[in-house]
Amino acid sequence: MNTTYFNKLDLSAKSFLVYKFGELVSFINYFGFRIHLVIINGTYVEVFKNQFTDEIEKIELLPYEKERFQLYAAPVNIQSLFV
């Protein structure tokens, strides 16, 4: 996936790509959001849904160096990413 192109898309277009081509890996609850970790063609994307309104507030790429990536490691075995 072209990450530069993805970052320039609006929320509606990102939503379409995520739900059309993405595969749900896991989710976490984090600071009032339910964040869905989705993979699209080898690229990890986070979908931030407000826990109270259930609306998507933002969608952004998750770089491998983000500390939050480790929060997903407990329910899903992604430890090989940290080697």
mmCIF file of the C-alpha atoms, coordinates in Angstrom:
data_MODEL
# 
_entry.id   MODEL 
# 
loop_
_atom_site.group_PDB 
_atom_site.id 
_atom_site.type_symbol 
_atom_site.label_atom_id 
_atom_site.label_alt_id 
_atom_site.label_comp_id 
_atom_site.label_asym_id 
_atom_site.label_entity_id 
_atom_site.label_seq_id 
_atom_site.pdbx_PDB_ins_code 
_atom_site.Cartn_x 
_atom_site.Cartn_y 
_atom_site.Cartn_z 
_atom_site.occupancy 
_atom_site.B_iso_or_equiv 
_atom_site.pdbx_formal_charge 
_atom_site.auth_seq_id 
_atom_site.auth_comp_id 
_atom_site.auth_asym_id 
_atom_site.auth_atom_id 
_atom_site.pdbx_PDB_model_num 
ATOM 1  C CA . MET A 1 1  ? 0.000   0.000   0.000  1.00 0.00 ? 1  MET A CA 1 
ATOM 2  C CA . ASN A 1 2  ? 1.231   3.480   -0.810 1.00 0.00 ? 2  ASN A CA 1 
ATOM 3  C CA . THR A 1 3  ? 1.371   5.052   2.647  1.00 0.00 ? 3  THR A CA 1 
ATOM 4  C CA . THR A 1 4  ? 1.900   8.597   1.359  1.00 0.00 ? 4  THR A CA 1 
ATOM 5  C CA . TYR A 1 5  ? -1.268  8.320   -0.710 1.00 0.00 ? 5  TYR A CA 1 
ATOM 6  C CA . PHE A 1 6  ? -3.183  6.764   2.193  1.00 0.00 ? 6  PHE A CA 1 
ATOM 7  C CA . ASN A 1 7  ? -2.230  9.605   4.545  1.00 0.00 ? 7  ASN A CA 1 
ATOM 8  C CA . LYS A 1 8  ? -3.642  12.167  2.084  1.00 0.00 ? 8  LYS A CA 1 
ATOM 9  C CA . LEU A 1 9  ? -7.076  10.512  1.934  1.00 0.00 ? 9  LEU A CA 1 
ATOM 10 C CA . ASP A 1 10 ? -10.021 11.843  3.903  1.00 0.00 ? 10 ASP A CA 1 
ATOM 11 C CA . LEU A 1 11 ? -11.706 9.782   6.607  1.00 0.00 ? 11 LEU A CA 1 
ATOM 12 C CA . SER A 1 12 ? -14.413 8.480   4.283  1.00 0.00 ? 12 SER A CA 1 
ATOM 13 C CA . ALA A 1 13 ? -11.936 7.167   1.722  1.00 0.00 ? 13 ALA A CA 1 
ATOM 14 C CA . LYS A 1 14 ? -9.761  5.600   4.417  1.00 0.00 ? 14 LYS A CA 1 
ATOM 15 C CA . SER A 1 15 ? -12.848 3.900   5.882  1.00 0.00 ? 15 SER A CA 1 
ATOM 16 C CA . PHE A 1 16 ? -13.714 2.455   2.500  1.00 0.00 ? 16 PHE A CA 1 
ATOM 17 C CA . LEU A 1 17 ? -10.223 1.034   2.001  1.00 0.00 ? 17 LEU A CA 1 
ATOM 18 C CA . VAL A 1 18 ? -10.056 -0.399  5.505  1.00 0.00 ? 18 VAL A CA 1 
ATOM 19 C CA . TYR A 1 19 ? -13.402 -2.149  5.349  1.00 0.00 ? 19 TYR A CA 1 
ATOM 20 C CA . LYS A 1 20 ? -13.064 -3.249  1.724  1.00 0.00 ? 20 LYS A CA 1 
ATOM 21 C CA . PHE A 1 21 ? -9.490  -4.564  1.780  1.00 0.00 ? 21 PHE A CA 1 
ATOM 22 C CA . GLY A 1 22 ? -8.432  -4.735  5.428  1.00 0.00 ? 22 GLY A CA 1 
ATOM 23 C CA . GLU A 1 23 ? -8.330  -7.697  7.748  1.00 0.00 ? 23 GLU A CA 1 
ATOM 24 C CA . LEU A 1 24 ? -9.025  -7.208  11.448 1.00 0.00 ? 24 LEU A CA 1 
ATOM 25 C CA . VAL A 1 25 ? -6.108  -8.373  13.586 1.00 0.00 ? 25 VAL A CA 1 
ATOM 26 C CA . SER A 1 26 ? -7.145  -7.246  17.065 1.00 0.00 ? 26 SER A CA 1 
ATOM 27 C CA . PHE A 1 27 ? -8.545  -4.372  19.065 1.00 0.00 ? 27 PHE A CA 1 
ATOM 28 C CA . ILE A 1 28 ? -7.796  -2.584  22.316 1.00 0.00 ? 28 ILE A CA 1 
ATOM 29 C CA . ASN A 1 29 ? -9.582  -0.088  24.523 1.00 0.00 ? 29 ASN A CA 1 
ATOM 30 C CA . TYR A 1 30 ? -7.373  2.959   24.944 1.00 0.00 ? 30 TYR A CA 1 
ATOM 31 C CA . PHE A 1 31 ? -8.212  6.394   26.383 1.00 0.00 ? 31 PHE A CA 1 
ATOM 32 C CA . GLY A 1 32 ? -11.912 6.379   25.473 1.00 0.00 ? 32 GLY A CA 1 
ATOM 33 C CA . PHE A 1 33 ? -11.412 4.686   22.112 1.00 0.00 ? 33 PHE A CA 1 
ATOM 34 C CA . ARG A 1 34 ? -11.820 1.174   20.843 1.00 0.00 ? 34 ARG A CA 1 
ATOM 35 C CA . ILE A 1 35 ? -8.914  0.952   18.444 1.00 0.00 ? 35 ILE A CA 1 
ATOM 36 C CA . HIS A 1 36 ? -9.103  -1.725  15.771 1.00 0.00 ? 36 HIS A CA 1 
ATOM 37 C CA . LEU A 1 37 ? -5.794  -2.956  14.400 1.00 0.00 ? 37 LEU A CA 1 
ATOM 38 C CA . VAL A 1 38 ? -6.262  -3.790  10.736 1.00 0.00 ? 38 VAL A CA 1 
ATOM 39 C CA . ILE A 1 39 ? -3.746  -5.030  8.192  1.00 0.00 ? 39 ILE A CA 1 
ATOM 40 C CA . ILE A 1 40 ? -3.932  -4.004  4.536  1.00 0.00 ? 40 ILE A CA 1 
ATOM 41 C CA . ASN A 1 41 ? -1.322  -5.508  2.213  1.00 0.00 ? 41 ASN A CA 1 
ATOM 42 C CA . GLY A 1 42 ? 1.215   -5.847  5.028  1.00 0.00 ? 42 GLY A CA 1 
ATOM 43 C CA . THR A 1 43 ? 0.602   -2.355  6.429  1.00 0.00 ? 43 THR A CA 1 
ATOM 44 C CA . TYR A 1 44 ? -0.923  -1.919  9.875  1.00 0.00 ? 44 TYR A CA 1 
ATOM 45 C CA . VAL A 1 45 ? -3.681  0.653   10.261 1.00 0.00 ? 45 VAL A CA 1 
ATOM 46 C CA . GLU A 1 46 ? -5.518  1.765   13.393 1.00 0.00 ? 46 GLU A CA 1 
ATOM 47 C CA . VAL A 1 47 ? -9.196  2.660   13.316 1.00 0.00 ? 47 VAL A CA 1 
ATOM 48 C CA . PHE A 1 48 ? -10.175 4.854   16.280 1.00 0.00 ? 48 PHE A CA 1 
ATOM 49 C CA . LYS A 1 49 ? -13.821 4.407   17.279 1.00 0.00 ? 49 LYS A CA 1 
ATOM 50 C CA . ASN A 1 50 ? -15.235 6.521   20.077 1.00 0.00 ? 50 ASN A CA 1 
ATOM 51 C CA . GLN A 1 51 ? -16.391 4.136   22.816 1.00 0.00 ? 51 GLN A CA 1 
ATOM 52 C CA . PHE A 1 52 ? -19.401 6.268   23.651 1.00 0.00 ? 52 PHE A CA 1 
ATOM 53 C CA . THR A 1 53 ? -20.719 7.226   20.207 1.00 0.00 ? 53 THR A CA 1 
ATOM 54 C CA . ASP A 1 54 ? -19.323 4.232   18.251 1.00 0.00 ? 54 ASP A CA 1 
ATOM 55 C CA . GLU A 1 55 ? -18.273 6.663   15.499 1.00 0.00 ? 55 GLU A CA 1 
ATOM 56 C CA . ILE A 1 56 ? -14.961 6.454   13.702 1.00 0.00 ? 56 ILE A CA 1 
ATOM 57 C CA . GLU A 1 57 ? -12.974 9.554   14.612 1.00 0.00 ? 57 GLU A CA 1 
ATOM 58 C CA . LYS A 1 58 ? -9.734  8.843   12.787 1.00 0.00 ? 58 LYS A CA 1 
ATOM 59 C CA . ILE A 1 59 ? -7.817  6.242   10.837 1.00 0.00 ? 59 ILE A CA 1 
ATOM 60 C CA . GLU A 1 60 ? -4.054  6.297   10.699 1.00 0.00 ? 60 GLU A CA 1 
ATOM 61 C CA . LEU A 1 61 ? -1.069  4.130   9.922  1.00 0.00 ? 61 LEU A CA 1 
ATOM 62 C CA . LEU A 1 62 ? 0.680   2.426   12.818 1.00 0.00 ? 62 LEU A CA 1 
ATOM 63 C CA . PRO A 1 63 ? 4.469   2.463   12.417 1.00 0.00 ? 63 PRO A CA 1 
ATOM 64 C CA . TYR A 1 64 ? 6.324   -0.516  13.865 1.00 0.00 ? 64 TYR A CA 1 
ATOM 65 C CA . GLU A 1 65 ? 8.221   1.660   16.338 1.00 0.00 ? 65 GLU A CA 1 
ATOM 66 C CA . LYS A 1 66 ? 5.066   2.838   18.153 1.00 0.00 ? 66 LYS A CA 1 
ATOM 67 C CA . GLU A 1 67 ? 4.905   1.699   21.768 1.00 0.00 ? 67 GLU A CA 1 
ATOM 68 C CA . ARG A 1 68 ? 1.172   1.115   21.390 1.00 0.00 ? 68 ARG A CA 1 
ATOM 69 C CA . PHE A 1 69 ? 1.962   -1.771  19.027 1.00 0.00 ? 69 PHE A CA 1 
ATOM 70 C CA . GLN A 1 70 ? 2.952   -3.816  22.073 1.00 0.00 ? 70 GLN A CA 1 
ATOM 71 C CA . LEU A 1 71 ? -0.542  -3.441  23.559 1.00 0.00 ? 71 LEU A CA 1 
ATOM 72 C CA . TYR A 1 72 ? -1.848  -5.620  20.749 1.00 0.00 ? 72 TYR A CA 1 
ATOM 73 C CA . ALA A 1 73 ? 0.727   -8.312  21.501 1.00 0.00 ? 73 ALA A CA 1 
ATOM 74 C CA . ALA A 1 74 ? -1.117  -9.750  24.517 1.00 0.00 ? 74 ALA A CA 1 
ATOM 75 C CA . PRO A 1 75 ? -4.222  -11.108 22.734 1.00 0.00 ? 75 PRO A CA 1 
ATOM 76 C CA . VAL A 1 76 ? -2.492  -11.805 19.390 1.00 0.00 ? 76 VAL A CA 1 
ATOM 77 C CA . ASN A 1 77 ? 0.909   -13.328 18.767 1.00 0.00 ? 77 ASN A CA 1 
ATOM 78 C CA . ILE A 1 78 ? 2.815   -10.565 16.933 1.00 0.00 ? 78 ILE A CA 1 
ATOM 79 C CA . GLN A 1 79 ? 6.021   -10.987 18.929 1.00 0.00 ? 79 GLN A CA 1 
ATOM 80 C CA . SER A 1 80 ? 7.997   -11.787 15.763 1.00 0.00 ? 80 SER A CA 1 
ATOM 81 C CA . LEU A 1 81 ? 7.667   -8.109  14.833 1.00 0.00 ? 81 LEU A CA 1 
ATOM 82 C CA . PHE A 1 82 ? 9.836   -7.105  17.778 1.00 0.00 ? 82 PHE A CA 1 
ATOM 83 C CA . VAL A 1 83 ? 12.810  -9.365  16.978 1.00 0.00 ? 83 VAL A CA 1 
# 
